[in-house]
Amino acid sequence: MRFTKTKYTFLFIFIGFMGFAQIHRTDSIGNFYVEKNKLIWQKHYELEDKNLLDQILKQNILTKNLDILHFGNSAITDLIFINGNNLPTYTSKGFKAFVIVDVESNQFRVTIKQITFPDFVENVYYNGMRQNSRTGSLENYVLRNNADINRNNATINVLESFDQIFNAVFANE
């Protein structure tokens, strides 16, 4: 009888560890989260009128390349400049992003990823020599090597600024 309890205890622990291993660990701040080492902004909104949403999206610089009425639900943005207090220099030259809008019956989901700073040239020093680098994606600046969000004041300020910009576009629908 004692052997049976030990077997059940071992089986319970084993199943528990397997379940724990299946959990996909993500880090998040606000509407930003990390999935497979990529930083993604995502939020759901209520949808009142699809035609009105399409008109609003076409009037905004962030979403003007979308045409949700004709299944154009994803696009790369034009260069967009952000205004904010105490933002790092990499944000000063503007950014581009990949925007996806998924429309369902009474709501829509916005996903923004691949946020890059194409015109920012970073001075990188290698073996004492200055080199220019255009590797500026938001992930490079806000994620640690282990893909967790670097939780310092500068990173939180940047993510909150982007969150305000993105939310202002879609919350006014």
Sequence and secondary structure as in RCSB ss.txt:
>XXXX:A:sequence
MRFTKTKYTFLFIFIGFMGFAQIHRTDSIGNFYVEKNKLIWQKHYELEDKNLLDQILKQNILTKNLDILHFGNSA
ITDLIFINGNNLPTYTSKGFKAFVIVDVESNQFRVTIKQITFPDFVENVYYNGMRQNSRTGSLENYVLRNNADIN
RNNATINVLESFDQIFNAVFANE
>XXXX:A:secstr
 HHHHHHHHHHHHHHHHHHHHH     EETTEEEETTEEEEEEEEE S HHHHHHHHHTSTTTTT BGGGTB EE
E   B    TT  GGGTT BEEEEEEEE SSEEEEEEEEEE TT  EEEEETTEEEEE   BHHHHHB TTS B 
 SHHHHHHHHHHHHHHHHHHHT 
